[in-house]
Amino acid sequence: MLRIHFTGVDLARVRMAGRPDALWETILSFHRLRDRRDTRLFGDWRAETRTRLNGETRLLGALIPSRGYFPDFLTPTEGQYGWDVGLDALRGIRPERLRRELTLLGRGVEAGSGMAAAFGMPAASGGPQRGSESLVPRRLRDFMEGDTAHLPRLLGELRGYHRAAVEPYWSHIQAQIEAERAARGRALLDGGADELLASLPPMLRWRAPVLECDYPVDRDVRLRGRGLLLQPSFFCRRTAVTLHDPELAPVLVYPAAAELSSAQAGGEAARPAEERRRHRQHTLGKLVGHTRSVVLEAIGDGATTSELARRAGVSLASASQHAGVMREAGLVTTLRHGNAVLHTVTPLGAALLKGGAVMS
């Protein structure tokens, strides 16, 4: 179990990430690609991603084991501001940090106990310990001995993998994270940071002043007034993820609670962008008409079905029907949280509203 200890100052500094983090999504999707679970959600995505992958990923495979520790430098804090900004931060990694984290990774792999070995060891200070390089597998040792000389190869593999595995689905990922942000934002408005933390998915349990998280190992993180960035993730599943180095800015990456409704009966979430576009061209024909444009606009920053009916001046059944049609067309995402249902507008829906494309 992971226990994150808050002070009063930390509660005041809890914040939600403003967008999906492309580097976190890319790294975590690499785990999903090699994982055989969640076939209903990711089976089609895995098959299509493997078909598109025609580049080298052996270095990524060495740096991101199927289980256990992977280096913190792969997911820099700057990644929350965009893919290119994150890659620039990775390009500027200090050689001593590169060697330290690769040594930690190598020792964990050599120990054969994955995350338990990696997280059970204190981070080396000032560089790797004497003789520790001998514990590092050859592929990682070559990378480490070259300092930052091998970074261009790593950046190239990351770009190629991202283009094949993440970029074609980015609009859907954004929509799911926006739905999650809307749900958490409502909790924050209703009850402050305490209610926000209590509203997180079931693998995260708020027992003030400690947030308990399902986690592969036993670990305590003390925020010490630095606050916490909550980063919902599309490709994070079952357990939350955090950085190993306790001195880095605290971040908790957790599975977005949004239902993958568009993936449930046709694999919409796992369709490449061009196929999704053709599918939506067919379903968008259903949307022509004043009432549905009013309903779409009434969703605003998020609305339950009853709120939607009241704002649009339609019956509850009519609001639910219109929301369902727009969800099929990719204009709306629906998040079920307990007994409530929250509808949010996707980037495509927002674009149509700005252009007035659904007005009759």
Summary of the structure (lengths in Angstrom):
residues: 360
radius of gyration: 21.9
end to end distance: 54.4
largest distance: 73.0
contacts: 1149
relative contact order: 0.15
helix: 55%
strand: 13%
